[in-house]
């Protein structure tokens, strides 16, 4: 069905087709129609103290407001991550802000955390029937000075805690000024310490401990990856997501829209993202799980991430280009590669 729909969707503007596809998936979920195709087989894995029915998830960014949770779940994802959500609603950056580079199976976006705010997202989570693993990705409002970013993350953590299976802290989007500075040094340590303390307080209050994952960029040097991994591990966080979009343009330099500002995702970021996973795995030695995202457009790509040291993978641009068939293909490839 997606093969028939894709040419029509790709004739629309990227953001227009995204909104329409999200509406269709959401409606299919409400009507119970998403499970009509062949779903992936079970391939359970335990990560962060949670059991995932399969290791292939939806990355944050496709469903920022939790509008189609049941629809995405019905497609066979092993877990769903919604957001990035901010404490207050915000419109994001001016349009156009989303660009397809079809020749490279790539996307450039500078959306800027456009979302309806954390309270609206929570209401949608409450209305969803989904009982599986749900991640909620939190960020800071663009109007919040980076020096006070911790305040926004703590608000987000507190508000979504009761509704999430795990929480992702996004400090790596290239589209919010100053955000990526939170990945380094004292700024990172201060943020992680505050998150850890609030996590402990919330665990007591709610009677359960919700894991926290930190999402990092693919544009770090190896030395920076190691230092960031050490800080995240030492702070007692529960996982690292590698990676967000890249500011680099390797592999797309001469294509239309390549000069547009924003983060590049899709096939061109695959090797860079996988390299980050390998460096993290070597440094962490299994002491902290890695969730891999970036450039997964085939089952082989997904299996490569697992072989590099990831425990789970997430789809974003690959799902846009390949559709739901990629979920099953990725699960099958990971299963086939298991010893």
Secondary structure as a PSIPRED ss2 file (coil, helix, strand):
# PSIPRED VFORMAT (PSIPRED V4.0)

   1 X C   1.000  0.000  0.000
   2 X H   0.000  1.000  0.000
   3 X H   0.000  1.000  0.000
   4 X H   0.000  1.000  0.000
   5 X H   0.000  1.000  0.000
   6 X H   0.000  1.000  0.000
   7 X H   0.000  1.000  0.000
   8 X H   0.000  1.000  0.000
   9 X H   0.000  1.000  0.000
  10 X H   0.000  1.000  0.000
  11 X H   0.000  1.000  0.000
  12 X C   1.000  0.000  0.000
  13 X C   1.000  0.000  0.000
  14 X H   0.000  1.000  0.000
  15 X H   0.000  1.000  0.000
  16 X H   0.000  1.000  0.000
  17 X H   0.000  1.000  0.000
  18 X H   0.000  1.000  0.000
  19 X H   0.000  1.000  0.000
  20 X H   0.000  1.000  0.000
  21 X H   0.000  1.000  0.000
  22 X H   0.000  1.000  0.000
  23 X H   0.000  1.000  0.000
  24 X H   0.000  1.000  0.000
  25 X H   0.000  1.000  0.000
  26 X H   0.000  1.000  0.000
  27 X H   0.000  1.000  0.000
  28 X H   0.000  1.000  0.000
  29 X H   0.000  1.000  0.000
  30 X H   0.000  1.000  0.000
  31 X H   0.000  1.000  0.000
  32 X C   1.000  0.000  0.000
  33 X C   1.000  0.000  0.000
  34 X H   0.000  1.000  0.000
  35 X H   0.000  1.000  0.000
  36 X H   0.000  1.000  0.000
  37 X C   1.000  0.000  0.000
  38 X C   1.000  0.000  0.000
  39 X C   1.000  0.000  0.000
  40 X C   1.000  0.000  0.000
  41 X C   1.000  0.000  0.000
  42 X C   1.000  0.000  0.000
  43 X C   1.000  0.000  0.000
  44 X C   1.000  0.000  0.000
  45 X E   0.000  0.000  1.000
  46 X E   0.000  0.000  1.000
  47 X E   0.000  0.000  1.000
  48 X C   1.000  0.000  0.000
  49 X C   1.000  0.000  0.000
  50 X E   0.000  0.000  1.000
  51 X E   0.000  0.000  1.000
  52 X E   0.000  0.000  1.000
  53 X C   1.000  0.000  0.000
  54 X C   1.000  0.000  0.000
  55 X C   1.000  0.000  0.000
  56 X E   0.000  0.000  1.000
  57 X E   0.000  0.000  1.000
  58 X E   0.000  0.000  1.000
  59 X C   1.000  0.000  0.000
  60 X C   1.000  0.000  0.000
  61 X C   1.000  0.000  0.000
  62 X C   1.000  0.000  0.000
  63 X C   1.000  0.000  0.000
  64 X C   1.000  0.000  0.000
  65 X C   1.000  0.000  0.000
  66 X C   1.000  0.000  0.000
  67 X C   1.000  0.000  0.000
  68 X C   1.000  0.000  0.000
  69 X H   0.000  1.000  0.000
  70 X H   0.000  1.000  0.000
  71 X H   0.000  1.000  0.000
  72 X H   0.000  1.000  0.000
  73 X H   0.000  1.000  0.000
  74 X H   0.000  1.000  0.000
  75 X C   1.000  0.000  0.000
  76 X C   1.000  0.000  0.000
  77 X C   1.000  0.000  0.000
  78 X C   1.000  0.000  0.000
  79 X E   0.000  0.000  1.000
  80 X E   0.000  0.000  1.000
  81 X E   0.000  0.000  1.000
  82 X E   0.000  0.000  1.000
  83 X E   0.000  0.000  1.000
  84 X E   0.000  0.000  1.000
  85 X E   0.000  0.000  1.000
  86 X C   1.000  0.000  0.000
  87 X C   1.000  0.000  0.000
  88 X C   1.000  0.000  0.000
  89 X C   1.000  0.000  0.000
  90 X E   0.000  0.000  1.000
  91 X C   1.000  0.000  0.000
  92 X C   1.000  0.000  0.000
  93 X C   1.000  0.000  0.000
  94 X C   1.000  0.000  0.000
  95 X C   1.000  0.000  0.000
  96 X C   1.000  0.000  0.000
  97 X C   1.000  0.000  0.000
  98 X E   0.000  0.000  1.000
  99 X E   0.000  0.000  1.000
 100 X E   0.000  0.000  1.000
 101 X E   0.000  0.000  1.000
 102 X H   0.000  1.000  0.000
 103 X H   0.000  1.000  0.000
 104 X H   0.000  1.000  0.000
 105 X C   1.000  0.000  0.000
 106 X E   0.000  0.000  1.000
 107 X E   0.000  0.000  1.000
 108 X E   0.000  0.000  1.000
 109 X E   0.000  0.000  1.000
 110 X C   1.000  0.000  0.000
 111 X C   1.000  0.000  0.000
 112 X C   1.000  0.000  0.000
 113 X C   1.000  0.000  0.000
 114 X C   1.000  0.000  0.000
 115 X E   0.000  0.000  1.000
 116 X C   1.000  0.000  0.000
 117 X C   1.000  0.000  0.000
 118 X H   0.000  1.000  0.000
 119 X H   0.000  1.000  0.000
 120 X H   0.000  1.000  0.000
 121 X H   0.000  1.000  0.000
 122 X H   0.000  1.000  0.000
 123 X H   0.000  1.000  0.000
 124 X H   0.000  1.000  0.000
 125 X H   0.000  1.000  0.000
 126 X H   0.000  1.000  0.000
 127 X H   0.000  1.000  0.000
 128 X C   1.000  0.000  0.000
 129 X C   1.000  0.000  0.000
 130 X C   1.000  0.000  0.000
 131 X C   1.000  0.000  0.000
 132 X C   1.000  0.000  0.000
 133 X E   0.000  0.000  1.000
 134 X E   0.000  0.000  1.000
 135 X E   0.000  0.000  1.000
 136 X E   0.000  0.000  1.000
 137 X E   0.000  0.000  1.000
 138 X E   0.000  0.000  1.000
 139 X C   1.000  0.000  0.000
 140 X C   1.000  0.000  0.000
 141 X C   1.000  0.000  0.000
 142 X C   1.000  0.000  0.000
 143 X C   1.000  0.000  0.000
 144 X C   1.000  0.000  0.000
 145 X C   1.000  0.000  0.000
 146 X H   0.000  1.000  0.000
 147 X H   0.000  1.000  0.000
 148 X H   0.000  1.000  0.000
 149 X H   0.000  1.000  0.000
 150 X H   0.000  1.000  0.000
 151 X H   0.000  1.000  0.000
 152 X H   0.000  1.000  0.000
 153 X H   0.000  1.000  0.000
 154 X H   0.000  1.000  0.000
 155 X H   0.000  1.000  0.000
 156 X H   0.000  1.000  0.000
 157 X H   0.000  1.000  0.000
 158 X H   0.000  1.000  0.000
 159 X H   0.000  1.000  0.000
 160 X H   0.000  1.000  0.000
 161 X H   0.000  1.000  0.000
 162 X H   0.000  1.000  0.000
 163 X H   0.000  1.000  0.000
 164 X C   1.000  0.000  0.000
 165 X C   1.000  0.000  0.000
 166 X E   0.000  0.000  1.000
 167 X E   0.000  0.000  1.000
 168 X E   0.000  0.000  1.000
 169 X E   0.000  0.000  1.000
 170 X E   0.000  0.000  1.000
 171 X C   1.000  0.000  0.000
 172 X C   1.000  0.000  0.000
 173 X C   1.000  0.000  0.000
 174 X C   1.000  0.000  0.000
 175 X C   1.000  0.000  0.000
 176 X C   1.000  0.000  0.000
 177 X C   1.000  0.000  0.000
 178 X C   1.000  0.000  0.000
 179 X H   0.000  1.000  0.000
 180 X H   0.000  1.000  0.000
 181 X H   0.000  1.000  0.000
 182 X H   0.000  1.000  0.000
 183 X H   0.000  1.000  0.000
 184 X C   1.000  0.000  0.000
 185 X H   0.000  1.000  0.000
 186 X H   0.000  1.000  0.000
 187 X H   0.000  1.000  0.000
 188 X H   0.000  1.000  0.000
 189 X H   0.000  1.000  0.000
 190 X H   0.000  1.000  0.000
 191 X H   0.000  1.000  0.000
 192 X H   0.000  1.000  0.000
 193 X H   0.000  1.000  0.000
 194 X H   0.000  1.000  0.000
 195 X H   0.000  1.000  0.000
 196 X H   0.000  1.000  0.000
 197 X H   0.000  1.000  0.000
 198 X H   0.000  1.000  0.000
 199 X H   0.000  1.000  0.000
 200 X H   0.000  1.000  0.000
 201 X H   0.000  1.000  0.000
 202 X H   0.000  1.000  0.000
 203 X H   0.000  1.000  0.000
 204 X H   0.000  1.000  0.000
 205 X H   0.000  1.000  0.000
 206 X H   0.000  1.000  0.000
 207 X C   1.000  0.000  0.000
 208 X C   1.000  0.000  0.000
 209 X C   1.000  0.000  0.000
 210 X C   1.000  0.000  0.000
 211 X E   0.000  0.000  1.000
 212 X E   0.000  0.000  1.000
 213 X E   0.000  0.000  1.000
 214 X E   0.000  0.000  1.000
 215 X E   0.000  0.000  1.000
 216 X E   0.000  0.000  1.000
 217 X C   1.000  0.000  0.000
 218 X C   1.000  0.000  0.000
 219 X C   1.000  0.000  0.000
 220 X C   1.000  0.000  0.000
 221 X C   1.000  0.000  0.000
 222 X H   0.000  1.000  0.000
 223 X H   0.000  1.000  0.000
 224 X H   0.000  1.000  0.000
 225 X H   0.000  1.000  0.000
 226 X H   0.000  1.000  0.000
 227 X H   0.000  1.000  0.000
 228 X H   0.000  1.000  0.000
 229 X H   0.000  1.000  0.000
 230 X H   0.000  1.000  0.000
 231 X H   0.000  1.000  0.000
 232 X H   0.000  1.000  0.000
 233 X H   0.000  1.000  0.000
 234 X H   0.000  1.000  0.000
 235 X C   1.000  0.000  0.000
 236 X C   1.000  0.000  0.000
 237 X C   1.000  0.000  0.000
 238 X C   1.000  0.000  0.000
 239 X E   0.000  0.000  1.000
 240 X E   0.000  0.000  1.000
 241 X E   0.000  0.000  1.000
 242 X E   0.000  0.000  1.000
 243 X C   1.000  0.000  0.000
 244 X C   1.000  0.000  0.000
 245 X C   1.000  0.000  0.000
 246 X E   0.000  0.000  1.000
 247 X C   1.000  0.000  0.000
 248 X C   1.000  0.000  0.000
 249 X C   1.000  0.000  0.000
 250 X C   1.000  0.000  0.000
 251 X C   1.000  0.000  0.000
 252 X C   1.000  0.000  0.000
 253 X C   1.000  0.000  0.000
 254 X C   1.000  0.000  0.000
 255 X C   1.000  0.000  0.000
 256 X C   1.000  0.000  0.000
 257 X C   1.000  0.000  0.000
 258 X C   1.000  0.000  0.000
 259 X C   1.000  0.000  0.000
 260 X C   1.000  0.000  0.000
 261 X C   1.000  0.000  0.000
 262 X C   1.000  0.000  0.000
 263 X E   0.000  0.000  1.000
 264 X E   0.000  0.000  1.000
 265 X E   0.000  0.000  1.000
 266 X E   0.000  0.000  1.000
 267 X H   0.000  1.000  0.000
 268 X H   0.000  1.000  0.000
 269 X H   0.000  1.000  0.000
 270 X H   0.000  1.000  0.000
 271 X H   0.000  1.000  0.000
 272 X H   0.000  1.000  0.000
 273 X H   0.000  1.000  0.000
 274 X H   0.000  1.000  0.000
 275 X H   0.000  1.000  0.000
 276 X H   0.000  1.000  0.000
 277 X H   0.000  1.000  0.000
 278 X H   0.000  1.000  0.000
 279 X H   0.000  1.000  0.000
 280 X H   0.000  1.000  0.000
 281 X H   0.000  1.000  0.000
 282 X H   0.000  1.000  0.000
 283 X H   0.000  1.000  0.000
 284 X H   0.000  1.000  0.000
 285 X C   1.000  0.000  0.000
 286 X C   1.000  0.000  0.000
 287 X C   1.000  0.000  0.000
 288 X C   1.000  0.000  0.000
 289 X E   0.000  0.000  1.000
 290 X E   0.000  0.000  1.000
 291 X E   0.000  0.000  1.000
 292 X E   0.000  0.000  1.000
 293 X E   0.000  0.000  1.000
 294 X C   1.000  0.000  0.000
 295 X C   1.000  0.000  0.000
 296 X C   1.000  0.000  0.000
 297 X C   1.000  0.000  0.000
 298 X C   1.000  0.000  0.000
 299 X H   0.000  1.000  0.000
 300 X H   0.000  1.000  0.000
 301 X H   0.000  1.000  0.000
 302 X H   0.000  1.000  0.000
 303 X H   0.000  1.000  0.000
 304 X H   0.000  1.000  0.000
 305 X H   0.000  1.000  0.000
 306 X H   0.000  1.000  0.000
 307 X H   0.000  1.000  0.000
 308 X H   0.000  1.000  0.000
 309 X C   1.000  0.000  0.000
 310 X C   1.000  0.000  0.000
 311 X C   1.000  0.000  0.000
 312 X E   0.000  0.000  1.000
 313 X E   0.000  0.000  1.000
 314 X E   0.000  0.000  1.000
 315 X E   0.000  0.000  1.000
 316 X C   1.000  0.000  0.000
 317 X H   0.000  1.000  0.000
 318 X H   0.000  1.000  0.000
 319 X H   0.000  1.000  0.000
 320 X H   0.000  1.000  0.000
 321 X H   0.000  1.000  0.000
 322 X H   0.000  1.000  0.000
 323 X C   1.000  0.000  0.000
 324 X C   1.000  0.000  0.000
 325 X H   0.000  1.000  0.000
 326 X H   0.000  1.000  0.000
 327 X H   0.000  1.000  0.000
 328 X H   0.000  1.000  0.000
 329 X H   0.000  1.000  0.000
 330 X H   0.000  1.000  0.000
 331 X H   0.000  1.000  0.000
 332 X H   0.000  1.000  0.000
 333 X H   0.000  1.000  0.000
 334 X H   0.000  1.000  0.000
 335 X H   0.000  1.000  0.000
 336 X H   0.000  1.000  0.000
 337 X H   0.000  1.000  0.000
 338 X C   1.000  0.000  0.000
 339 X C   1.000  0.000  0.000
